[in-house]
């Protein structure tokens, strides 16, 4: 990565914005998980912007001013900073939904699977093993039941 790439990379831009906001490392780490920019109306013509997030169970608020372009820059930086966490949340939701779908499908399939002579092993459908009673192979008999030729001589 060249120095020019670093200046245009979204994560590096977010670090610059957070430096300008004088956020500590702990505050940045809290923002990685959650945080947002709000717009509040003050009077008929004035709108102020605030950065809100939680740290150690308490809400923190940073005043951003009245410039909508600066607030938009902070929103973009925050979005880039939180993108990995948002992707992780989406993946967790998709995993949860797929597990729920699999749980709901299995009870509906049991009768059809058993009618086909198969069975479930966890989530997989398998053929049942052949019964060991039908086998006459002596190597399959446990060693405690095997008799030596000397034992048969009576």
C-alpha positions, 0 to 999 in steps of 0.5 A: 500500500502506497502512502496515497492509498493510505490517505484514501483508504476508508479505515485510515480516513476514519482514524484521521476523523477520530484523531480530530475528535480527540477520541481515546483508544478506549472510545474508538474501540467502543465506537467499533461496536456501536455508535451513531451521529444524531441531528438535533434541531435548536430553534427554527433555523439551527441544527446541531450534530452529536456523536453518541455511543456507549462505553462501559455501560454509559452513554457518551456524547461528543458535540460535532457542531453545526456543519452538516458536511463535517457530520457527514464525514464523521458518519462515513468514518463511523460506517467504515470503522464499524463495517467489519462488526456489521458484517459479523452481525449479518453473518451471525443472523444468517447462521441463526436463521439457517439453524432455525430453518434446519430445525423446522425441516427435520421433523417434517422429513422424519416420516418420509426418511423412515419410509425410505428405510433410512434414518437421521444421524444428526442432520445427515440422512444415512442408511442404517447399518446391517445387523451384526446378527446376520453375519457369520464371520468369526472375526467379528465375534468378540475375543472373549467368546472365541474358543480355542481348539483345545477347549472343544476337546472333551 
